[in-house]
Amino acid sequence: MSACTRSIASATMPNRDAEIPAVSDKAAQPSSRLVRDSAVVGAATILSRLLGFARDVLIARLLGAGPVADAFLAALRLPNLVRRVLGEGGLNAPFVPLYLEIKAERDEEAARRFAGEASAQLGVLLIVLVGLGELFAPWLVLGLAGGFADEPATLALAAQYTRLMLPFLLLTTMAALLAALLNAEKHFAIAAIAPALMNAILLGVLLTMLWTGSPPETGASVLAASVSLTGLAHLAMIVIRLRSTGLPRLSLRWSPDMTRLIRTGGATLLAASAAQLVLLVATQIASAEPGSVAALYYADRVFQLPLGFVGVAMGTVVLSDMAAAQATTAEHDAMLGRALALGLALGVPAATALAALAGPIVSVLFEHGRFGAEDRDRTEAALRAFAYGLPFAVVAKVLGQVYFARQTPRPALIAGLAAVLIAVVVGLIAGSRGNAAEVAALAASFAFLVQAGLTAYFLRRDGLWRPSAGNLRPILAVFVASAAMLAALILILPVVSGPLGLEQPTLHRIAALAGLCLAGLLVYGLAGLVLGAFGPRHLRRRQV
């Protein structure tokens, strides 16, 4: 649904908060610039996610949802964790504010020297960690999917695939740090488009294996090795772009700036990783039932489409703007209000559509090859459960940027750890009841709700967020417009049930699903304009 809703991003801005004083032209970031930069990053992310989604459709066709798929997708959780955390601003959060502070207080040379120190020392640490991971791969797998302890064959396969994928962690993490340097200098496009290249490589490998009729075990091994190849491509792309602006000179010197980075960076990175840690807990819950890890993975990939557009834009553009303009509370209030309204204007209708259309989406996209009816039902239930938590995941992502920009990550860290704990508790309480994939997704959604609520509470407590009727009104209008869209989808769905049927040609089914999405988008867009959720007048406003 993200693909269906992204076109309204350029027209979505919140109302003015009359209680906030005007900010200076020098420090203020116009709404149009926030939308433009967010759209650039978000569009590049959507391209990557769509290619990644096509990749996962082919994985489902090649591997199905059996033991080989469970093993491969459990092993893929670690690269996906690293890629999502780093790609959605994980390294931006600790690095960008400190880099910009050094640059402002001293000079660009000092900031570049700090970047070189961080790159060299992170590289050494990663080499050690990857080496340990290669040695202890089975134990690493059990940390991701403990249920495999009772399935030795699946565990052995997952350990093999993990060893093949581990070099990816070294390569893509180094690429992400250098991409954070580009983001700090407000060069967003190349860093955002690099993951699309990675997914394009995997698509090519998958198409080749499907064309040659490779068996699942062989296909999974080749694909696992190709994951590491994509990490090399990612790093090469970032390095080539940085050569035009100047690569930082690597240095193992330990400076006071590195001490500051470690002191605040660990907590910041952990806080920024909370959503992905919640999904790791969800994988643990799902691993108790054969086939559920794969079902959870496929549902999560659909869930990540809208979250990727909003999350990556918030974790790069908004963070950079807040870090550069953190002198006044008014600036934070204005940026936070715009970002929150923009995020929810995309996230709420996407969540509504995913919940309403979970069945057709899963059937049209995945029900092919070795992916059967039982796999469809399990994945559909998990996707619907994920949809309930999407708006809360968006809110938590947006609100957390305030603490990251201020280099005070403790409240965001507490909220994130509480979310992980809630996911564990829900999993323990409901672990053996029903579809394990659905239970895991519900645990994640409830965790996102807790994370968003606690982060909002901390911001209010610390005086860093002052919501008012002016900036809450467009958000309420978003919910009403989404309700209108839901009603329309419920009415239209029976009409297109025939073209969506499994017996229909694939292209007909895709066209019917796309038409359904487009109809929902049209209803939402018109209702939003009428209700004042967004509109051209908001583009002229510089404040919330």
C-alpha positions as CSV (number, residue, x, y, z in Angstrom):
1,M,0.0,0.0,0.0
2,S,3.0,2.2,0.4
3,A,3.3,2.3,-3.3
4,C,-0.3,3.3,-3.5
5,T,0.0,6.2,-1.0
6,R,3.4,7.6,-1.6
7,S,2.1,10.0,-4.4
8,I,0.4,12.2,-1.8
9,A,3.6,12.8,0.1
10,S,4.4,16.0,-1.7
11,A,1.0,17.5,-0.8
12,T,0.9,16.5,2.8
13,M,1.8,19.1,5.5
14,P,0.3,19.9,8.9
15,N,-1.6,23.0,10.0
16,R,0.0,25.9,11.8
17,D,0.4,25.8,15.6
18,A,-0.5,29.4,16.6
19,E,1.1,29.0,20.0
20,I,4.6,28.5,18.6
21,P,6.6,31.7,18.0
22,A,8.1,32.3,14.6
23,V,11.5,31.0,14.0
24,S,14.3,32.8,12.2
25,D,14.7,32.4,8.4
26,K,18.3,31.4,8.9
27,A,17.6,28.3,11.0
28,A,14.1,27.4,9.9
29,Q,13.7,24.6,7.3
30,P,10.7,25.2,5.1
31,S,8.0,22.6,4.9
32,S,8.6,22.3,1.2
33,R,12.2,21.3,1.8
34,L,11.3,18.7,4.3
35,V,8.8,17.2,1.9
36,R,11.3,17.4,-1.0
37,D,14.2,15.8,0.8
38,S,11.9,13.2,2.5
39,A,10.4,12.4,-0.9
40,V,13.9,11.9,-2.5
41,V,15.0,9.6,0.3
42,G,11.6,7.9,0.6
43,A,11.3,7.4,-3.2
44,A,14.7,5.8,-3.3
45,T,13.7,3.6,-0.3
46,I,10.5,2.6,-2.0
47,L,12.4,1.6,-5.1
48,S,14.7,-0.5,-2.9
49,R,11.8,-2.0,-1.0
50,L,9.8,-2.8,-4.2
51,L,12.8,-4.6,-5.6
52,G,13.3,-6.3,-2.3
53,F,9.7,-7.2,-2.3
54,A,10.0,-8.7,-5.8
55,R,13.0,-10.6,-4.5
56,D,11.0,-12.1,-1.7
57,V,8.2,-13.1,-4.1
58,L,10.8,-15.1,-6.0
59,I,12.2,-16.5,-2.8
60,A,8.7,-17.7,-1.9
61,R,8.4,-19.3,-5.3
62,L,11.9,-20.9,-5.1
63,L,11.9,-22.0,-1.4
64,G,8.2,-22.1,-0.4
65,A,7.7,-22.0,3.4
66,G,9.3,-25.3,4.5
67,P,12.5,-26.2,6.4
68,V,14.9,-24.8,3.8
69,A,12.9,-21.5,3.7
70,D,12.8,-21.4,7.5
71,A,16.6,-21.9,7.7
72,F,17.4,-19.4,5.0
73,L,15.1,-16.7,6.3
74,A,16.2,-17.2,9.9
75,A,19.8,-16.7,8.7
76,L,18.7,-13.7,6.7
77,R,17.3,-12.0,9.8
78,L,20.7,-10.9,10.9
79,P,21.7,-9.2,7.6
80,N,18.2,-7.7,7.5
81,L,18.5,-6.4,11.0
82,V,21.8,-4.7,10.2
83,R,20.6,-3.3,6.9
84,R,17.3,-2.0,8.3
85,V,18.9,-0.5,11.4
86,L,21.7,1.2,9.5
87,G,19.6,2.0,6.4
88,E,16.9,3.7,8.6
89,G,19.2,6.0,10.3
90,G,20.8,3.8,13.0
91,L,24.3,5.1,12.4
92,N,23.0,8.6,11.4
93,A,21.6,9.0,14.9
94,P,24.9,8.8,16.8
95,F,27.2,10.1,14.1
96,V,25.5,13.0,12.3
97,P,24.8,15.3,15.3
98,L,28.3,14.9,16.7
99,Y,29.9,15.4,13.2
100,L,27.9,18.6,12.6
101,E,28.8,19.9,16.1
102,I,32.5,19.3,15.5
103,K,32.3,21.0,12.1
104,A,30.4,24.0,13.6
105,E,32.6,24.5,16.6
106,R,36.0,23.8,14.9
107,D,36.2,23.3,11.2
108,E,35.5,20.8,8.4
109,E,39.0,19.3,8.7
110,A,38.4,18.3,12.3
111,A,35.1,16.8,11.4
112,R,36.6,14.8,8.6
113,R,39.4,13.6,10.9
114,F,36.7,12.4,13.3
115,A,35.0,10.5,10.4
116,G,38.3,8.8,9.5
117,E,38.9,7.7,13.1
118,A,35.3,6.4,13.4
119,S,35.6,4.5,10.1
120,A,39.0,2.8,10.9
121,Q,38.0,1.7,14.4
122,L,34.6,0.5,13.4
123,G,36.3,-1.6,10.7
124,V,38.6,-3.3,13.1
125,L,35.7,-4.1,15.5
126,L,33.6,-5.5,12.7
127,I,36.4,-7.8,11.5
128,V,36.7,-9.3,15.0
129,L,32.9,-9.7,15.3
130,V,32.5,-11.3,11.9
131,G,35.3,-13.7,12.7
132,L,33.6,-14.7,16.0
133,G,30.3,-15.1,14.1
134,E,31.9,-17.5,11.6
135,L,33.2,-19.6,14.5
136,F,30.0,-19.7,16.5
137,A,27.4,-19.6,13.8
138,P,25.1,-22.3,15.3
139,W,24.9,-20.5,18.5
140,L,24.2,-17.3,16.7
141,V,21.4,-19.0,14.8
142,L,19.9,-20.2,18.1
143,G,20.0,-16.6,19.3
144,L,17.8,-15.7,16.3
145,A,15.5,-18.7,16.3
146,G,15.7,-20.8,19.4
147,G,13.0,-23.2,18.2
148,F,15.6,-24.7,15.8
149,A,17.2,-26.5,18.8
150,D,14.7,-29.2,18.3
151,E,15.3,-29.4,14.5
152,P,19.0,-30.2,14.0
153,A,18.8,-30.4,10.2
154,T,17.2,-27.0,10.0
155,L,19.7,-25.6,12.5
156,A,22.7,-27.0,10.4
157,L,21.3,-25.4,7.2
158,A,20.7,-22.0,9.0
159,A,24.3,-22.1,10.3
160,Q,25.7,-22.8,6.8
161,Y,23.7,-19.9,5.4
162,T,24.7,-17.6,8.2
163,R,28.4,-18.2,7.6
164,L,27.9,-17.3,3.9
165,M,26.1,-14.1,4.8
166,L,28.3,-12.8,7.6
167,P,30.8,-10.8,5.4
168,F,27.8,-8.7,4.4
169,L,27.7,-7.2,7.9
170,L,31.2,-5.9,7.7
171,L,30.8,-4.4,4.2
172,T,27.4,-2.8,4.6
173,T,28.1,-1.4,8.0
174,M,31.2,0.4,6.7
175,A,29.0,1.6,3.8
176,A,26.4,2.9,6.2
177,L,28.9,4.9,8.2
178,L,30.3,6.5,5.1
179,A,26.6,7.1,4.0
180,A,26.0,8.9,7.3
181,L,28.8,11.3,6.3
182,L,27.0,12.0,3.1
183,N,23.8,12.5,4.9
184,A,25.5,15.0,7.3
185,E,26.5,17.0,4.3
186,K,22.9,16.7,3.0
187,H,23.7,14.4,0.1
188,F,20.9,11.9,0.5
189,A,20.2,10.4,-2.9
190,I,23.2,8.1,-3.5
191,A,23.1,6.7,0.1
192,A,19.4,6.0,-0.3
193,I,19.6,4.4,-3.8
194,A,22.4,2.0,-2.9
195,P,20.2,-0.7,-1.4
196,A,18.2,-0.8,-4.6
197,L,21.4,-1.9,-6.4
198,M,21.8,-4.6,-3.8
199,N,18.3,-6.0,-4.3
200,A,18.7,-5.8,-8.1
201,I,21.7,-8.1,-7.8
202,L,19.7,-10.6,-5.7
203,L,16.9,-10.5,-8.2
204,G,19.2,-11.4,-11.0
205,V,20.5,-14.4,-9.0
206,L,17.0,-15.6,-8.2
207,L,15.8,-15.3,-11.8
208,T,18.8,-17.3,-12.9
209,M,18.2,-20.1,-10.3
210,L,14.5,-20.3,-11.2
211,W,15.3,-20.4,-14.9
212,T,17.8,-23.3,-14.4
213,G,15.4,-25.1,-12.0
214,S,17.8,-25.2,-9.0
215,P,16.6,-27.2,-6.0
216,P,15.8,-25.3,-2.8
217,E,19.0,-26.3,-1.0
218,T,21.3,-25.3,-3.8
219,G,19.4,-22.1,-4.5
220,A,19.5,-21.0,-0.8
221,S,23.3,-21.5,-0.6
222,V,23.9,-19.5,-3.8
223,L,21.6,-16.8,-2.6
224,A,23.3,-16.6,0.8
225,A,26.7,-16.1,-0.8
226,S,25.1,-13.4,-3.1
227,V,24.0,-11.5,0.0
228,S,27.6,-10.8,0.8
229,L,28.3,-9.8,-2.8
230,T,25.6,-7.1,-2.4
231,G,27.4,-5.7,0.6
232,L,30.5,-5.2,-1.5
233,A,28.4,-3.4,-4.2
234,H,26.9,-1.2,-1.5
235,L,30.3,-0.2,-0.1
236,A,31.7,0.4,-3.6
237,M,28.8,2.7,-4.6
238,I,29.2,4.9,-1.5
239,V,33.0,5.1,-1.8
240,I,32.7,6.2,-5.5
241,R,30.3,9.0,-4.4
242,L,32.5,10.1,-1.6
243,R,35.5,10.4,-3.8
244,S,34.0,13.5,-5.3
245,T,33.7,15.2,-1.9
246,G,36.8,13.7,-0.3
247,L,37.2,10.4,1.5
248,P,38.1,10.6,5.2
249,R,41.6,9.6,6.0
250,L,41.5,6.4,8.1
251,S,43.2,6.6,11.5
252,L,43.4,4.3,14.5
253,R,44.1,7.3,16.8
254,W,41.7,7.5,19.8
255,S,40.6,11.0,20.3
256,P,38.2,12.7,22.8
257,D,35.7,12.9,20.0
258,M,35.7,9.0,19.8
259,T,35.1,8.9,23.5
260,R,32.1,11.1,23.1
261,L,30.8,8.9,20.2
262,I,31.1,5.7,22.2
263,R,29.6,7.3,25.3
264,T,26.4,8.4,23.6
265,G,26.6,6.3,20.4
266,G,26.0,2.9,21.9
267,A,22.8,4.0,23.6
268,T,21.7,5.9,20.5
269,L,22.3,2.9,18.2
270,L,20.5,0.5,20.6
271,A,17.5,2.9,20.9
272,A,17.4,3.3,17.1
273,S,17.5,-0.5,16.7
274,A,14.6,-1.1,19.0
275,A,12.0,-1.9,16.3
276,Q,14.3,-4.4,14.7
277,L,15.1,-6.0,18.1
278,V,11.3,-6.4,18.5
279,L,11.2,-8.2,15.2
280,L,14.0,-10.5,16.3
281,V,11.9,-11.4,19.4
282,A,9.0,-12.0,17.0
283,T,11.2,-14.4,15.0
284,Q,12.0,-16.3,18.2
285,I,8.3,-16.6,19.0
286,A,7.5,-17.8,15.4
287,S,10.4,-20.4,15.4
288,A,8.4,-22.6,17.8
289,E,6.2,-23.8,14.9
290,P,7.5,-25.1,11.6
291,G,6.8,-22.8,8.7
292,S,6.0,-19.8,10.8
293,V,9.4,-18.2,10.5
294,A,8.9,-18.0,6.8
295,A,5.3,-16.8,7.1
296,L,6.4,-14.1,9.5
297,Y,9.2,-13.0,7.2
298,Y,6.9,-12.6,4.2
299,A,4.3,-10.7,6.2
300,D,7.1,-8.5,7.6
301,R,8.3,-7.7,4.1
302,V,4.9,-6.3,3.2
303,F,4.7,-4.4,6.5
304,Q,8.2,-2.9,5.8
305,L,7.0,-1.2,2.5
306,P,5.2,1.7,4.1
307,L,7.3,1.7,7.2
308,G,10.4,2.0,5.0
309,F,9.2,5.1,3.2
310,V,8.4,6.9,6.4
311,G,11.1,5.5,8.6
312,V,14.0,6.1,6.4
313,A,12.9,9.6,5.6
314,M,12.5,10.4,9.3
315,G,15.8,8.8,10.2
316,T,17.9,10.7,7.6
317,V,16.3,14.0,6.5
318,V,14.5,14.9,9.8
319,L,17.4,13.9,12.0
320,S,19.9,16.0,9.9
321,D,17.6,19.1,10.0
322,M,17.0,18.8,13.8
323,A,20.7,18.3,14.5
324,A,21.5,21.4,12.4
325,A,18.8,23.5,14.0
326,Q,18.6,22.4,17.6
327,A,19.1,25.9,19.1
328,T,15.5,26.6,19.9
329,T,12.5,24.6,21.1
330,A,10.3,26.3,18.5
331,E,12.3,24.9,15.7
332,H,12.0,21.4,17.1
333,D,8.3,21.8,17.6
334,A,7.8,23.0,14.1
335,M,9.9,20.2,12.5
336,L,8.4,17.5,14.8
337,G,4.8,18.6,14.0
338,R,5.5,18.5,10.3
339,A,7.2,15.2,10.4
340,L,4.6,13.5,12.6
341,A,1.7,14.7,10.4
342,L,3.5,13.6,7.3
343,G,4.4,10.2,8.7
344,L,0.8,9.5,9.9
345,A,-0.7,10.8,6.7
346,L,1.2,8.0,5.0
347,G,1.2,5.4,7.7
348,V,-2.4,5.3,8.8
349,P,-4.0,4.7,5.4
350,A,-1.3,2.1,4.6
351,A,-2.1,0.3,7.8
352,T,-5.8,0.4,7.1
353,A,-5.3,-1.0,3.6
354,L,-3.0,-3.8,4.8
355,A,-5.5,-4.9,7.4
356,A,-8.4,-4.8,5.0
357,L,-6.6,-6.4,2.0
358,A,-4.2,-8.8,3.8
359,G,-5.8,-11.8,2.1
360,P,-5.6,-10.6,-1.5
361,I,-2.2,-9.1,-1.0
362,V,-0.6,-12.3,0.3
363,S,-2.4,-14.5,-2.3
364,V,-1.6,-12.3,-5.3
365,L,2.1,-11.8,-4.3
366,F,3.1,-15.0,-2.8
367,E,0.7,-17.9,-3.6
368,H,2.8,-19.4,-6.4
369,G,5.2,-22.3,-6.8
370,R,6.0,-24.0,-3.5
371,F,3.9,-21.5,-1.5
372,G,0.5,-23.1,-0.8
373,A,-2.8,-22.4,0.7
374,E,-1.7,-23.2,4.3
375,D,1.2,-20.8,3.9
376,R,-1.1,-18.1,2.6
377,D,-3.5,-18.4,5.6
378,R,-0.6,-18.2,8.1
379,T,1.0,-15.2,6.3
380,E,-2.3,-13.4,5.9
381,A,-3.0,-13.6,9.7
382,A,0.5,-12.3,10.5
383,L,0.3,-9.4,8.0
384,R,-3.1,-8.3,9.5
385,A,-1.5,-8.4,13.0
386,F,1.4,-6.3,11.8
387,A,-0.9,-3.7,10.3
388,Y,-2.4,-2.9,13.7
389,G,1.1,-1.7,14.9
390,L,2.2,0.3,11.8
391,P,0.9,3.7,12.9
392,F,2.6,3.3,16.3
393,A,5.9,2.2,14.7
394,V,5.8,5.4,12.6
395,V,5.1,7.6,15.6
396,A,7.9,6.0,17.6
397,K,10.3,6.5,14.7
398,V,9.4,10.2,14.3
399,L,9.4,11.1,18.0
400,G,12.6,9.4,18.7
401,Q,14.5,11.7,16.4
402,V,14.3,14.6,18.9
403,Y,16.4,12.7,21.4
404,F,18.9,11.5,18.8
405,A,19.4,15.0,17.5
406,R,20.0,16.3,21.0
407,Q,22.4,13.5,21.7
408,T,20.4,12.5,24.8
409,P,19.2,9.0,23.8
410,R,18.4,7.7,27.3
411,P,14.6,8.3,27.1
412,A,14.3,6.8,23.6
413,L,16.4,3.8,24.8
414,I,14.1,3.2,27.8
415,A,11.1,3.3,25.5
416,G,12.8,0.9,23.1
417,L,13.9,-1.6,25.7
418,A,10.4,-1.5,27.2
419,A,9.0,-2.4,23.8
420,V,11.4,-5.4,23.5
421,L,10.4,-6.5,27.0
422,I,6.7,-6.2,26.1
423,A,7.2,-8.3,23.0
424,V,8.9,-11.0,25.1
425,V,6.1,-11.0,27.7
426,V,3.3,-11.2,25.1
427,G,5.2,-14.0,23.4
428,L,5.5,-16.0,26.7
429,I,1.8,-15.5,27.5
430,A,0.4,-16.3,24.1
431,G,3.3,-18.4,22.8
432,S,1.5,-21.7,22.1
433,R,-2.0,-20.3,21.2
434,G,-2.9,-20.5,17.5
435,N,-0.8,-19.4,14.6
436,A,2.7,-18.7,15.9
437,A,3.4,-16.2,13.1
438,E,0.3,-14.3,14.0
439,V,1.1,-14.3,17.7
440,A,4.6,-13.0,16.9
441,A,3.2,-10.2,14.8
442,L,0.7,-9.2,17.5
443,A,3.5,-9.2,20.0
444,A,5.5,-6.8,17.8
445,S,2.5,-4.5,17.2
446,F,1.7,-4.2,20.9
447,A,5.4,-3.5,21.5
448,F,5.3,-0.6,19.0
449,L,2.3,0.8,20.8
450,V,4.2,0.8,24.1
451,Q,7.3,2.4,22.5
452,A,5.3,5.2,20.8
453,G,3.4,5.9,24.0
454,L,6.4,6.0,26.3
455,T,8.4,8.2,23.8
456,A,5.5,10.7,23.6
457,Y,5.3,10.7,27.4
458,F,9.0,11.4,27.8
459,L,8.9,14.3,25.3
460,R,6.0,15.9,27.1
461,R,7.7,15.4,30.5
462,D,10.9,17.0,29.2
463,G,9.1,19.9,27.6
464,L,10.2,18.9,24.1
465,W,6.8,18.5,22.5
466,R,3.8,20.8,22.8
467,P,0.9,19.3,20.8
468,S,-2.0,21.6,20.3
469,A,-5.4,21.6,18.6
470,G,-3.7,23.3,15.6
471,N,-1.3,20.4,14.8
472,L,-3.5,17.6,16.0
473,R,-6.4,18.6,13.8
474,P,-4.9,17.4,10.5
475,I,-3.9,14.1,12.2
476,L,-7.6,13.5,13.2
477,A,-8.6,14.3,9.6
478,V,-6.2,11.6,8.5
479,F,-7.9,9.0,10.6
480,V,-11.4,10.0,9.3
481,A,-10.2,10.0,5.7
482,S,-8.7,6.5,6.3
483,A,-12.0,5.3,7.7
484,A,-13.7,6.5,4.5
485,M,-11.1,4.6,2.5
486,L,-11.8,1.5,4.6
487,A,-15.5,1.7,3.9
488,A,-14.8,2.0,0.2
489,L,-12.5,-1.0,0.1
490,I,-15.1,-3.1,1.9
491,L,-17.7,-2.2,-0.7
492,I,-15.4,-2.7,-3.7
493,L,-13.7,-5.9,-2.6
494,P,-16.6,-8.2,-3.4
495,V,-16.8,-6.7,-6.9
496,V,-13.2,-7.6,-7.7
497,S,-13.2,-11.0,-5.9
498,G,-13.5,-12.8,-9.3
499,P,-10.5,-11.2,-11.0
500,L,-8.5,-11.8,-7.7
501,G,-9.3,-15.5,-7.8
502,L,-6.4,-18.0,-7.7
503,E,-7.6,-19.5,-11.0
504,Q,-7.1,-16.2,-12.9
505,P,-3.9,-15.3,-14.8
506,T,-1.3,-13.7,-12.6
507,L,-1.3,-10.4,-14.5
508,H,-5.1,-10.2,-14.2
509,R,-4.8,-10.7,-10.4
510,I,-2.0,-8.1,-10.1
511,A,-4.1,-5.6,-12.1
512,A,-7.2,-6.2,-9.9
513,L,-5.1,-5.7,-6.8
514,A,-3.5,-2.5,-8.2
515,G,-7.0,-1.2,-9.2
516,L,-8.2,-1.8,-5.7
517,C,-5.3,0.0,-4.2
518,L,-5.8,2.9,-6.6
519,A,-9.5,3.2,-5.7
520,G,-8.6,3.3,-2.0
521,L,-6.0,5.9,-2.6
522,L,-8.4,8.1,-4.6
523,V,-11.0,7.9,-1.8
524,Y,-8.4,8.7,0.9
525,G,-6.9,11.6,-1.1
526,L,-10.3,13.2,-1.8
527,A,-11.5,12.8,1.7
528,G,-8.2,14.1,3.1
529,L,-8.5,17.2,1.0
530,V,-12.1,17.9,2.0
531,L,-11.4,17.3,5.7
532,G,-8.2,19.4,5.7
533,A,-5.8,16.6,6.4
534,F,-3.4,18.1,3.8
535,G,-3.6,20.4,0.9
536,P,-1.7,23.1,-1.1
537,R,-2.1,25.7,1.6
538,H,0.2,23.7,3.9
539,L,3.1,23.8,1.5
540,R,3.3,27.6,2.0
541,R,3.6,27.3,5.8
542,R,6.9,27.3,7.5
543,Q,5.6,26.4,10.9
544,V,3.3,23.9,12.4
